[in-house]
C-alpha cells in the first residue's frame, strides 16, 4: 500500500501542488485503500485530481467516463504536459492516433483513458479494454445514473453492470449536483458505503448571486448594460436555444462587445476554435447553450449571466460554478422572465411518449422472440418517439427483469486493406489463414471499401460472429485494415413475458408522467428561487441539503427586495387560429394523427414522424403556438378531435 507521504510527494512533484484541496486527500486515501468512493464537490473544486493522482500510482489503467469527451481537451493537455500517459478515445482521432492509443493500451503504457458513456456500447472497445486490468473506474457527472435526477441518461445505468463484467477493482463516482436522494441512488448502483461518500459542501463564498426580473423584450439591452457597466473579465452568457445564442452574440457584437456564439449546431472545428479563443483571453464573452462549460477549466471567469431561466437548480448550480475558480469575487446574475417558462416546459413535454406508442412498442418487443436485436433509430421512427425515449423504455424493461442486454453490435463492417491479403495470411498459421480467407471471400468489393454483413458471413462459414469481429479488430489494431462500422444494433434476451401487458404499459406511462412532473417541478423551484425574499445563497444550498446562514453579499443580503417576475401577456388562441388548425387536421397528415402529436407540432416540438415527413415544408403552422403552454394547446386540440 502507498502511504500518504508518497501521495503528497507525487502531488508536489507531478502536479506542482503543495497541498490537497478540501476532500481530495480523503477521497484519494480511500481509493488507495481499495474502496469505492462517491465524491460530491462543487464545480471547480478539484474532482479530477481524485482519480488522476491514484491513476499514476496504481497498477493497470484508469478508465474515465465523461459525457462530453470533446471538452476534456484542457484536462488532457494538462496531464500530458505533466508527463502523464493519458489519452481520449473519440471519433476525432486519426488512424495513426488510434493505432498508437491501442498499442499503448495493450502494452501497459497508458495510465488514463477518457471515453464517453456511449463508447461502452462499442463491442470492439469492450473487447480491447476487457483484456486490461482496470484498477480504477472514474465516472464524471455520476448524477446521470439516477432515474429521478436532473440529467438522467440511460447509458449511465449500464455502467454499474459493465463495471462488474470488466472486473473493475474500485470506482470513483463524481458529481457537483447531487441532492441527497440522487446520492443514495449512485451509492446503491456501485455498492459504495455511506461512510465512503466524501461531501465537501456546495457553498462557494466568492460567488455573488443576483436575480433581476426583466421583461423578455428588454433583456438584450439589460445584458449589454451589465457587461459594459462592470469591470472587464471573462464572461459566459447562458441561453436556452441555439438561435438565441446566435442572436444575442450578434447583438452584442453590433454594440461593440466582442462576443461569440457557442452551441451544438456548430461544426466541431468551430466549437474548438471558439473554446480555445475563450480560454486564452482574459475578457472574452461567449454566448452559449449548456453545450459549453463541461470540462472547461478556466479559473478567471468573472461573470456568468443566465439570459434565460435555467431548467433546474441543479443546472444553475453547475453553470454558476464555472465562475471564480481562482477564489476571487465573481458575479452570477439571472435575468429572470416568465417568458421562458413555456419553452422550458415544452422540452419536458417533448420527451413524454404517447400512451398508444408505448403499448405498440412493448407489444413489438415481446413478440420479437427469445433472442432478438433492434435498431434504436428504426424503433424511434416506427413508433414516433425520440431516440432517448427508446433507450429509456428498453432500460426500464431491463431494470424490471423482462429483458437482458446481450450487448450492442454492428451489422455491417467496411474495410480497406493496407497491405496485400497474401501478406496478412502469411503471418498466421494454417487454420487461422483459412478462416481469414473464408471471411475475405464473402466481402463485397465497392469502389473504395469492402463490405461484410457479419451475421450473414457467420452463418455461411459456420464460425461465430464474435470470432469474425475479433479478427477484424485485431487486423485494425495491427494496421492491416482501416475499419468502419455501420448499422449499430442492440441485442437482447427475453427473460419473461408480462402476465398483463396493459398493466405493464400503464406502469411505464406512469414513469414517464412522473418524469415529466419532476422536470416541471424543477422549473417551479427555479421560479421560487428567483422570487425568494431571503438570502439566495442559503435558499440554493438548502435544496442540496446544506445549511447556511445569510451569505451577506447576494442581491437580497445587499438590500434588493424580491419582486414578482415579469413577462409579456400570454398569447391567446383565437378563432382564426382554430380555423387553421382544423384545416391542418382535415389534411390528414399521417404524422400528426393524435392530439399529442398535433399539439407538439403546433408548439414547435419536433418528433421523428414529422421530421421524416418533412411536414414543416408543407405548412407554416409548426411552432405557431410556441408561446402558449403545451397543456392548453393539447386541451384545445383534443376538443377539436373529439367525435
C-alpha positions as CSV (number, residue, x, y, z in Angstrom):
1,X,0.0,0.0,0.0
2,X,1.2,3.5,-0.8
3,X,1.4,5.8,2.2
4,X,0.1,9.3,2.3
5,X,3.6,10.9,2.3
6,X,4.3,9.2,-1.0
7,X,1.0,10.6,-2.3
8,X,1.9,14.1,-1.2
9,X,5.3,13.7,-2.9
10,X,3.6,12.7,-6.2
11,X,1.1,15.6,-5.8
12,X,4.0,18.1,-5.5
13,X,6.5,16.5,-8.0
14,X,4.0,15.6,-10.7
15,X,1.2,18.1,-10.4
16,X,3.1,21.0,-8.7
17,X,0.6,21.4,-5.8
18,X,1.9,21.9,-2.2
19,X,-1.2,20.5,-0.6
20,X,-4.6,18.8,-1.3
21,X,-7.8,20.8,-1.5
22,X,-10.6,20.0,0.9
23,X,-11.9,16.5,0.4
24,X,-9.2,15.4,-2.1
25,X,-6.9,13.7,0.4
26,X,-9.8,11.8,2.0
27,X,-11.1,10.6,-1.4
28,X,-7.6,9.6,-2.7
29,X,-6.8,7.8,0.6
30,X,-10.0,5.7,0.4
31,X,-9.3,4.8,-3.2
32,X,-5.8,3.7,-2.5
33,X,-7.2,1.5,0.3
34,X,-9.2,-0.2,-2.4
35,X,-12.6,1.3,-1.5
36,X,-15.1,2.8,-3.9
37,X,-16.0,6.4,-3.3
38,X,-18.7,8.9,-4.1
39,X,-17.1,12.4,-4.2
40,X,-19.6,15.3,-4.2
41,X,-17.5,18.5,-4.7
42,X,-18.7,21.9,-6.1
43,X,-17.8,22.7,-9.6
44,X,-14.2,23.7,-9.9
45,X,-13.2,22.2,-6.5
46,X,-10.7,19.7,-8.0
47,X,-12.7,16.5,-8.5
48,X,-10.4,15.3,-11.4
49,X,-7.3,15.1,-9.2
50,X,-9.1,12.5,-7.1
51,X,-8.6,10.0,-10.0
52,X,-5.6,11.5,-11.8
53,X,-3.3,11.0,-8.8
54,X,-4.3,7.4,-8.0
55,X,-4.2,6.5,-11.7
56,X,-0.5,7.2,-11.9
57,X,0.3,5.1,-8.8
58,X,-2.0,2.1,-9.3
59,X,-1.2,-0.9,-11.4
60,X,-3.2,-1.1,-14.6
61,X,-5.3,1.5,-16.3
62,X,-7.8,4.1,-15.1
63,X,-10.9,4.4,-17.2
64,X,-12.6,7.8,-17.1
65,X,-16.2,8.1,-18.3
66,X,-17.3,11.6,-19.2
67,X,-20.4,12.6,-21.1
68,X,-18.7,15.3,-23.2
69,X,-15.3,13.8,-24.1
70,X,-14.6,16.5,-26.7
71,X,-14.5,19.1,-23.9
72,X,-11.8,17.2,-21.9
73,X,-9.1,18.7,-24.1
74,X,-7.8,21.1,-21.4
75,X,-7.5,18.4,-18.8
76,X,-5.7,16.1,-21.2
77,X,-3.3,18.9,-22.2
78,X,-2.6,19.5,-18.5
79,X,-1.8,15.8,-17.9
80,X,0.3,15.3,-21.0
81,X,2.3,18.5,-20.0
82,X,2.9,16.9,-16.6
83,X,4.3,13.7,-18.3
84,X,1.2,11.6,-17.5
85,X,0.4,8.9,-20.1
86,X,-3.2,9.9,-20.8
87,X,-5.4,9.8,-23.9
88,X,-9.0,10.1,-25.0
89,X,-10.8,7.8,-27.4
90,X,-13.3,9.5,-29.7
91,X,-14.2,9.8,-33.4
92,X,-11.8,12.8,-33.9
93,X,-8.7,10.6,-33.8
94,X,-6.8,9.9,-36.9
95,X,-5.9,6.4,-37.9
96,X,-2.3,6.9,-36.6
97,X,-3.5,8.3,-33.3
98,X,-6.0,5.4,-33.0
99,X,-3.3,2.8,-33.6
100,X,-0.9,4.4,-31.1
101,X,-3.6,4.6,-28.5
102,X,-4.4,0.9,-28.7
103,X,-0.7,0.0,-28.9
104,X,-0.1,2.0,-25.7
105,X,-3.1,0.4,-24.0
106,X,-2.1,-3.2,-24.9
107,X,1.5,-2.7,-23.8
108,X,0.6,-1.1,-20.5
109,X,2.0,2.4,-21.3
110,X,-1.4,4.1,-21.0
111,X,-2.5,5.0,-17.4
112,X,-5.6,7.2,-18.1
113,X,-8.1,6.7,-20.8
114,X,-11.1,9.0,-21.3
115,X,-14.2,7.7,-23.1
116,X,-17.8,8.7,-23.4
117,X,-20.6,6.5,-21.9
118,X,-21.7,5.6,-25.4
119,X,-18.2,4.1,-26.0
120,X,-19.2,1.3,-23.5
121,X,-21.7,0.2,-26.2
122,X,-18.9,-0.4,-28.7
123,X,-18.1,-4.1,-28.8
124,X,-14.6,-3.7,-30.3
125,X,-13.7,-1.3,-27.4
126,X,-15.1,-3.6,-24.8
127,X,-13.0,-6.5,-26.2
128,X,-9.9,-4.3,-26.1
129,X,-10.4,-2.9,-22.6
130,X,-11.6,-6.2,-21.2
131,X,-8.0,-7.6,-21.8
132,X,-6.6,-4.9,-19.5
133,X,-6.5,-4.6,-15.7
134,X,-8.8,-1.8,-14.8
135,X,-7.6,-0.6,-11.4
136,X,-10.0,2.4,-11.2
137,X,-13.2,3.4,-12.9
138,X,-13.9,7.1,-12.6
139,X,-17.4,8.3,-13.6
140,X,-17.8,12.0,-14.1
141,X,-21.3,13.6,-13.8
142,X,-22.3,10.5,-11.9
143,X,-25.7,12.0,-11.1
144,X,-26.7,11.0,-14.6
145,X,-27.2,7.4,-13.3
146,X,-30.2,8.5,-11.2
147,X,-33.5,8.0,-12.9
148,X,-35.0,10.8,-10.9
149,X,-32.0,13.1,-11.2
150,X,-32.0,16.3,-13.4
151,X,-29.9,14.8,-16.2
152,X,-30.8,11.1,-16.4
153,X,-29.0,9.2,-19.2
154,X,-29.9,5.6,-19.9
155,X,-26.4,4.8,-20.9
156,X,-25.2,5.6,-17.4
157,X,-27.5,2.9,-15.9
158,X,-25.5,0.2,-17.6
159,X,-22.1,1.3,-16.3
160,X,-22.5,-0.5,-13.0
161,X,-23.2,-3.8,-14.7
162,X,-20.3,-3.4,-17.1
163,X,-18.0,-2.5,-14.2
164,X,-18.7,-5.9,-12.7
165,X,-18.2,-7.7,-16.1
166,X,-14.9,-5.9,-16.7
167,X,-13.6,-6.7,-13.2
168,X,-13.2,-3.1,-12.1
169,X,-11.3,-3.0,-8.8
170,X,-12.6,0.2,-7.4
171,X,-15.0,3.0,-8.6
172,X,-14.9,6.8,-8.1
173,X,-18.3,8.4,-8.8
174,X,-18.0,12.2,-9.2
175,X,-20.7,14.9,-9.2
176,X,-21.2,18.5,-8.3
177,X,-25.0,18.5,-8.3
178,X,-26.3,15.5,-6.3
179,X,-29.3,16.0,-4.0
180,X,-29.4,13.6,-1.0
181,X,-31.8,11.4,-3.0
182,X,-29.6,11.2,-6.0
183,X,-26.5,10.5,-3.9
184,X,-28.3,7.4,-2.4
185,X,-29.1,6.2,-6.0
186,X,-25.4,6.5,-7.0
187,X,-24.1,4.7,-3.9
188,X,-26.6,1.9,-4.4
189,X,-25.6,1.4,-8.0
190,X,-21.9,1.0,-7.3
191,X,-22.0,-0.5,-3.9
192,X,-20.5,2.5,-2.2
193,X,-20.7,2.5,1.5
194,X,-22.3,5.6,3.1
195,X,-19.1,6.3,5.0
196,X,-17.2,6.4,1.7
197,X,-19.2,9.4,0.5
198,X,-16.9,12.5,0.6
199,X,-19.0,15.6,0.5
200,X,-17.3,19.0,0.9
201,X,-20.4,21.2,0.6
202,X,-21.7,23.3,-2.2
203,X,-21.0,26.7,-0.8
204,X,-18.8,29.0,-2.9
205,X,-18.4,32.2,-0.8
206,X,-16.8,34.2,-3.6
207,X,-19.9,33.9,-5.9
208,X,-22.2,36.9,-5.7
209,X,-25.7,35.7,-6.7
210,X,-28.2,38.1,-8.2
211,X,-31.6,37.9,-9.8
212,X,-33.0,40.8,-11.9
213,X,-36.7,40.5,-13.0
214,X,-37.0,41.6,-16.6
215,X,-39.5,41.5,-19.5
216,X,-38.2,39.3,-22.3
217,X,-38.0,42.1,-24.8
218,X,-35.8,44.2,-22.6
219,X,-33.2,41.6,-21.8
220,X,-30.7,42.3,-24.6
221,X,-30.3,45.9,-23.5
222,X,-30.1,45.0,-19.9
223,X,-27.4,42.4,-20.6
224,X,-25.4,45.0,-22.6
225,X,-25.7,47.5,-19.8
226,X,-24.5,44.9,-17.3
227,X,-21.5,43.8,-19.4
228,X,-20.4,47.4,-20.2
229,X,-21.0,48.7,-16.7
230,X,-18.9,46.1,-14.9
231,X,-15.1,45.6,-14.8
232,X,-14.0,43.6,-17.9
233,X,-13.4,39.9,-17.4
234,X,-14.1,36.5,-19.0
235,X,-17.9,36.1,-19.3
236,X,-20.3,33.3,-20.1
237,X,-23.9,34.2,-21.1
238,X,-26.1,31.1,-20.9
239,X,-29.2,30.8,-23.2
240,X,-31.7,28.1,-23.9
241,X,-31.9,27.9,-27.7
242,X,-29.2,27.8,-30.4
243,X,-30.9,30.7,-32.3
244,X,-30.9,32.8,-29.2
245,X,-27.1,32.3,-28.8
246,X,-26.6,33.5,-32.4
247,X,-29.0,36.5,-32.0
248,X,-27.6,37.7,-28.7
249,X,-23.9,37.3,-29.8
250,X,-24.7,39.2,-33.0
251,X,-26.5,42.0,-31.0
252,X,-23.5,42.4,-28.6
253,X,-21.1,42.5,-31.4
254,X,-23.1,45.2,-33.1
255,X,-22.9,47.2,-29.9
256,X,-19.2,47.0,-29.5
257,X,-18.8,43.9,-27.3
258,X,-16.7,41.2,-28.9
259,X,-18.8,38.1,-28.4
260,X,-19.0,34.6,-29.9
261,X,-21.9,32.1,-30.0
262,X,-21.3,28.5,-29.0
263,X,-23.8,25.7,-29.4
264,X,-24.1,22.1,-30.5
265,X,-25.3,23.1,-34.0
266,X,-21.8,24.4,-34.9
267,X,-19.2,22.2,-36.6
268,X,-16.7,20.6,-34.2
269,X,-13.8,22.7,-35.5
270,X,-15.8,25.9,-35.0
271,X,-16.6,24.9,-31.4
272,X,-13.0,24.0,-30.7
273,X,-11.7,27.4,-32.2
274,X,-14.3,29.4,-30.1
275,X,-13.4,27.5,-26.9
276,X,-9.7,27.9,-27.5
277,X,-10.1,31.7,-28.0
278,X,-12.2,31.9,-24.9
279,X,-9.6,30.0,-22.8
280,X,-6.7,32.2,-24.0
281,X,-8.4,35.6,-23.5
282,X,-8.9,37.4,-20.2
283,X,-12.0,39.4,-21.1
284,X,-13.8,37.4,-23.9
285,X,-17.6,37.0,-23.9
286,X,-19.2,33.7,-25.0
287,X,-23.0,33.3,-25.5
288,X,-23.7,29.6,-25.1
289,X,-26.2,26.9,-24.7
290,X,-25.5,24.3,-22.0
291,X,-23.3,22.6,-24.6
292,X,-20.5,24.8,-23.3
293,X,-18.7,24.6,-20.0
294,X,-18.3,20.9,-19.0
295,X,-14.6,20.1,-18.9
296,X,-13.6,23.7,-19.3
297,X,-11.0,24.6,-16.6
298,X,-10.7,28.3,-16.8
299,X,-10.1,29.8,-13.4
300,X,-10.7,33.5,-14.0
301,X,-14.3,33.6,-15.3
302,X,-15.6,36.8,-13.6
303,X,-19.3,36.8,-14.8
304,X,-21.9,34.2,-15.5
305,X,-25.2,35.5,-16.8
306,X,-28.4,33.4,-17.2
307,X,-30.0,35.2,-20.1
308,X,-32.8,32.6,-20.0
309,X,-34.0,30.7,-16.9
310,X,-32.1,27.5,-16.2
311,X,-34.1,24.3,-16.4
312,X,-33.4,23.5,-12.8
313,X,-31.4,24.4,-9.7
314,X,-29.0,21.6,-10.4
315,X,-28.2,23.1,-13.8
316,X,-28.0,26.5,-12.3
317,X,-25.6,25.4,-9.6
318,X,-23.4,23.7,-12.1
319,X,-23.3,26.6,-14.5
320,X,-22.6,29.3,-11.9
321,X,-19.9,27.0,-10.5
322,X,-17.8,27.7,-13.6
323,X,-17.2,31.3,-12.3
324,X,-14.5,32.3,-9.9
325,X,-12.5,29.1,-9.6
326,X,-9.5,31.3,-8.7
327,X,-11.3,32.2,-5.5
328,X,-11.8,35.8,-6.5
329,X,-15.2,37.5,-6.4
330,X,-17.4,36.7,-9.4
331,X,-20.9,37.8,-10.3
332,X,-23.6,35.3,-11.2
333,X,-26.7,37.1,-12.4
334,X,-30.0,35.7,-13.6
335,X,-32.1,37.9,-16.0
336,X,-35.4,36.3,-14.9
337,X,-38.5,36.4,-17.0
338,X,-41.5,34.2,-17.0
339,X,-41.5,34.4,-20.8
340,X,-39.0,31.5,-20.7
341,X,-41.3,29.1,-18.9
342,X,-43.3,27.8,-21.9
343,X,-40.1,26.9,-23.9
344,X,-38.6,25.1,-20.9
345,X,-41.8,23.2,-20.2
346,X,-42.0,22.2,-23.8
347,X,-38.7,20.4,-23.6
348,X,-40.2,18.2,-20.9
349,X,-43.4,17.5,-22.8
350,X,-41.4,16.6,-25.9
351,X,-39.9,13.6,-24.2
352,X,-43.2,12.1,-22.9
353,X,-44.3,9.5,-25.4
354,X,-47.9,8.7,-26.5
355,X,-49.6,6.0,-24.4
356,X,-50.5,4.2,-27.6
357,X,-46.9,4.4,-28.8
358,X,-45.7,2.8,-25.6
359,X,-48.3,0.0,-25.9
360,X,-47.3,-0.7,-29.5
361,X,-43.6,-0.6,-28.6
362,X,-44.0,-3.1,-25.8
363,X,-46.1,-5.4,-27.9
364,X,-43.4,-5.3,-30.6
365,X,-40.6,-6.1,-28.2
366,X,-42.3,-9.0,-26.5
367,X,-43.3,-10.5,-29.9
368,X,-39.7,-10.4,-31.1
369,X,-38.7,-13.9,-29.7
370,X,-36.5,-15.3,-27.1
371,X,-33.4,-13.5,-28.5
372,X,-33.5,-10.6,-30.9
373,X,-31.8,-7.4,-31.9
374,X,-33.1,-4.0,-32.6
375,X,-32.1,-0.7,-34.1
376,X,-33.0,2.2,-31.8
377,X,-33.1,4.5,-34.8
378,X,-35.6,2.3,-36.5
379,X,-37.8,2.0,-33.4
380,X,-37.7,5.7,-32.9
381,X,-39.2,6.2,-36.4
382,X,-41.6,3.3,-36.3
383,X,-43.3,4.4,-33.0
384,X,-42.7,8.2,-33.3
385,X,-40.8,8.6,-30.1
386,X,-37.4,10.2,-29.6
387,X,-34.3,8.0,-29.5
388,X,-33.7,8.9,-25.9
389,X,-37.2,7.6,-25.1
390,X,-36.4,4.4,-26.9
391,X,-33.3,4.0,-24.8
392,X,-35.2,4.8,-21.6
393,X,-38.0,2.3,-22.4
394,X,-35.6,-0.5,-23.1
395,X,-33.7,0.4,-19.9
396,X,-36.9,0.2,-17.9
397,X,-37.7,-3.2,-19.3
398,X,-34.2,-4.3,-18.3
399,X,-34.5,-2.9,-14.8
400,X,-37.8,-4.6,-14.3
401,X,-36.4,-8.0,-15.2
402,X,-38.1,-8.5,-18.6
403,X,-35.1,-8.2,-20.8
404,X,-31.3,-8.7,-20.5
405,X,-29.0,-6.9,-22.8
406,X,-26.6,-9.2,-24.8
407,X,-24.7,-6.1,-26.0
408,X,-24.5,-3.9,-29.0
409,X,-23.1,-4.9,-32.3
410,X,-22.7,-3.6,-35.8
411,X,-24.5,-5.3,-38.6
412,X,-22.1,-4.0,-41.3
413,X,-18.3,-3.7,-41.4
414,X,-16.4,-2.0,-44.1
415,X,-12.6,-2.2,-44.5
416,X,-9.8,-1.0,-46.7
417,X,-6.7,-3.3,-46.8
418,X,-3.5,-1.5,-46.1
419,X,-1.3,-4.4,-47.5
420,X,-1.9,-7.3,-49.8
421,X,-4.1,-10.0,-48.3
422,X,-1.4,-12.6,-49.1
423,X,0.9,-10.8,-46.5
424,X,-1.9,-11.0,-43.9
425,X,-2.5,-14.7,-44.5
426,X,1.3,-15.4,-44.4
427,X,1.6,-14.1,-40.8
428,X,-0.8,-16.6,-39.3
429,X,-0.9,-20.4,-39.2
430,X,-2.9,-22.7,-41.5
431,X,-6.3,-22.8,-39.8
432,X,-6.4,-19.1,-39.0
433,X,-5.2,-18.3,-42.5
434,X,-8.0,-20.4,-44.0
435,X,-10.5,-18.7,-41.6
436,X,-9.4,-15.3,-42.8
437,X,-9.6,-16.3,-46.4
438,X,-13.2,-17.5,-46.0
439,X,-14.1,-14.2,-44.3
440,X,-12.4,-12.1,-47.1
441,X,-14.1,-14.2,-49.8
442,X,-17.5,-13.1,-48.5
443,X,-16.6,-9.4,-48.6
444,X,-18.4,-7.4,-51.3
445,X,-16.0,-5.1,-53.1
446,X,-17.0,-1.5,-53.7
447,X,-15.2,1.4,-55.2
448,X,-13.1,2.0,-52.2
449,X,-14.3,-0.3,-49.4
450,X,-15.0,-4.0,-48.9
451,X,-18.3,-4.6,-47.1
452,X,-19.2,-7.5,-44.7
453,X,-22.5,-8.5,-43.2
454,X,-21.0,-10.2,-40.2
455,X,-24.2,-12.1,-39.3
456,X,-24.6,-13.5,-42.9
457,X,-20.9,-14.4,-43.1
458,X,-21.1,-16.2,-39.7
459,X,-24.0,-18.3,-40.9
460,X,-22.3,-19.0,-44.3
461,X,-18.9,-20.2,-43.0
462,X,-20.1,-21.8,-39.8
463,X,-18.0,-19.6,-37.5
464,X,-19.1,-17.5,-34.5
465,X,-19.7,-13.9,-35.3
466,X,-17.6,-12.9,-32.3
467,X,-14.6,-14.6,-33.9
468,X,-15.1,-12.6,-37.2
469,X,-15.4,-9.3,-35.3
470,X,-12.3,-10.1,-33.1
471,X,-10.3,-10.9,-36.2
472,X,-11.2,-7.7,-37.9
473,X,-10.5,-5.7,-34.8
474,X,-7.1,-7.4,-34.4
475,X,-6.2,-6.6,-38.0
476,X,-7.2,-3.0,-37.5
477,X,-5.0,-2.7,-34.4
478,X,-2.1,-4.1,-36.4
479,X,-2.6,-1.5,-39.1
480,X,-3.5,-4.1,-41.8
481,X,-7.0,-2.6,-42.3
482,X,-8.9,0.6,-42.0
483,X,-12.2,-0.4,-40.4
484,X,-15.5,1.3,-40.4
485,X,-18.8,0.2,-38.8
486,X,-22.4,0.9,-39.5
487,X,-25.9,-0.2,-38.6
488,X,-25.5,-0.4,-34.8
489,X,-28.0,-2.8,-33.3
490,X,-28.7,-3.8,-29.7
491,X,-29.0,-7.4,-28.8
492,X,-31.5,-8.6,-26.1
493,X,-32.6,-11.8,-24.5
494,X,-36.2,-12.1,-23.3
495,X,-36.3,-13.2,-19.6
496,X,-40.0,-13.3,-19.1
497,X,-43.3,-12.1,-20.6
498,X,-45.6,-9.8,-18.6
499,X,-48.7,-11.5,-17.4
500,X,-50.7,-8.4,-18.2
501,X,-49.3,-6.2,-20.9
502,X,-51.8,-3.4,-20.2
503,X,-50.7,-3.2,-16.6
504,X,-47.0,-3.1,-17.7
505,X,-47.7,-0.3,-20.2
506,X,-49.7,1.6,-17.6
507,X,-46.7,1.5,-15.2
508,X,-44.3,2.6,-18.0
509,X,-46.6,5.5,-18.9
510,X,-46.8,6.4,-15.2
511,X,-43.0,6.6,-15.0
512,X,-42.8,9.0,-17.9
513,X,-45.6,11.0,-16.4
514,X,-43.7,11.2,-13.2
515,X,-40.5,12.2,-15.0
516,X,-42.4,15.0,-16.8
517,X,-43.8,16.2,-13.5
518,X,-40.4,16.1,-11.9
519,X,-38.9,18.2,-14.7
520,X,-41.8,20.7,-14.4
521,X,-41.3,20.8,-10.6
522,X,-37.6,21.7,-11.1
523,X,-38.6,24.6,-13.2
524,X,-41.1,25.7,-10.5
525,X,-38.2,25.6,-8.0
526,X,-36.2,27.9,-10.2
527,X,-39.1,30.4,-10.2
528,X,-39.4,30.1,-6.4
529,X,-35.6,30.8,-6.2
530,X,-35.8,33.8,-8.5
531,X,-38.6,35.4,-6.4
532,X,-37.3,34.3,-3.0
533,X,-37.4,37.1,-0.5
534,X,-34.5,35.9,1.7
535,X,-30.8,35.1,1.1
536,X,-30.5,33.4,-2.3
537,X,-27.3,31.5,-1.4
538,X,-28.9,30.0,1.7
539,X,-32.0,29.0,-0.4
540,X,-30.0,27.4,-3.1
541,X,-27.9,25.4,-0.6
542,X,-30.9,24.2,1.3
543,X,-32.1,22.5,-1.9
544,X,-29.0,20.3,-1.8
545,X,-29.4,19.6,1.9
546,X,-26.8,22.0,3.2
547,X,-27.5,24.6,5.9
548,X,-26.0,28.1,5.9
549,X,-26.7,31.4,7.5
550,X,-27.1,34.5,5.4
551,X,-24.2,34.9,2.9
552,X,-24.0,38.7,3.3
553,X,-23.4,39.5,-0.4
554,X,-26.2,38.2,-2.6
555,X,-28.6,40.7,-4.0
556,X,-31.1,40.0,-1.2
557,X,-28.5,40.4,1.5
558,X,-27.4,43.6,-0.2
559,X,-30.9,45.1,0.2
560,X,-32.6,44.3,-3.1
561,X,-36.2,43.3,-2.4
562,X,-37.8,40.4,-4.2
563,X,-40.4,41.5,-6.8
564,X,-42.7,39.3,-8.9
565,X,-41.2,38.1,-12.2
566,X,-42.4,39.9,-15.2
567,X,-43.4,38.7,-18.7
568,X,-45.4,39.7,-21.6
569,X,-49.1,38.9,-21.7
570,X,-49.7,35.4,-22.9
571,X,-50.8,34.8,-26.4
572,X,-54.3,33.6,-26.7
573,X,-55.7,31.0,-29.1
574,X,-58.1,32.9,-31.4
575,X,-60.9,31.6,-33.6
576,X,-58.7,32.3,-36.6
577,X,-56.0,30.0,-35.1
578,X,-58.5,27.3,-34.5
579,X,-59.8,27.5,-38.1
580,X,-56.2,27.0,-39.4
581,X,-55.8,24.0,-37.0
582,X,-59.0,22.4,-38.3
583,X,-57.6,22.8,-41.8
584,X,-54.4,21.0,-40.8
585,X,-56.4,18.2,-39.2
586,X,-58.6,17.8,-42.3
587,X,-55.4,17.5,-44.4
588,X,-55.0,14.1,-42.7
589,X,-51.2,14.1,-42.4
590,X,-50.2,10.6,-41.2
591,X,-47.5,12.0,-38.8
592,X,-50.0,14.1,-36.7
593,X,-53.0,11.8,-36.1
594,X,-53.3,12.1,-32.3
595,X,-54.0,15.1,-30.1
596,X,-50.5,14.9,-28.6
597,X,-48.8,14.7,-32.0
598,X,-50.8,17.7,-33.2
599,X,-50.1,19.7,-30.0
600,X,-46.4,19.0,-30.3
601,X,-46.2,20.2,-33.8
602,X,-48.2,23.4,-33.1
603,X,-45.9,24.2,-30.1
604,X,-42.8,23.7,-32.2
605,X,-41.7,20.4,-30.6
606,X,-40.1,18.1,-33.2
607,X,-40.8,14.4,-33.4
608,X,-39.3,11.6,-35.6
609,X,-42.6,11.3,-37.6
610,X,-43.0,15.0,-38.5
611,X,-39.3,15.3,-39.3
612,X,-39.3,12.3,-41.6
613,X,-42.4,13.5,-43.3
614,X,-40.8,17.0,-43.8
615,X,-44.1,18.4,-42.7
616,X,-42.6,21.8,-42.0
617,X,-42.2,22.3,-45.7
618,X,-45.9,21.8,-46.3
619,X,-47.4,24.1,-43.7
620,X,-46.3,27.2,-41.7
621,X,-48.1,26.0,-38.6
622,X,-45.1,24.4,-37.0
623,X,-44.5,26.4,-33.8
624,X,-47.4,28.7,-34.3
625,X,-48.3,28.2,-30.6
626,X,-44.8,28.1,-29.2
627,X,-45.6,30.9,-26.7
628,X,-48.7,29.1,-25.4
629,X,-48.5,26.4,-22.7
630,X,-48.5,22.9,-24.2
631,X,-51.3,21.6,-22.0
632,X,-53.5,24.4,-23.0
633,X,-52.9,23.6,-26.7
634,X,-53.4,19.9,-26.1
635,X,-56.7,20.6,-24.4
636,X,-58.0,22.6,-27.4
637,X,-56.7,20.2,-30.0
638,X,-58.3,17.3,-28.0
639,X,-61.7,19.1,-28.1
640,X,-61.4,19.6,-31.9
641,X,-60.6,16.0,-32.5
642,X,-63.2,14.6,-30.2
643,X,-66.0,12.8,-32.0
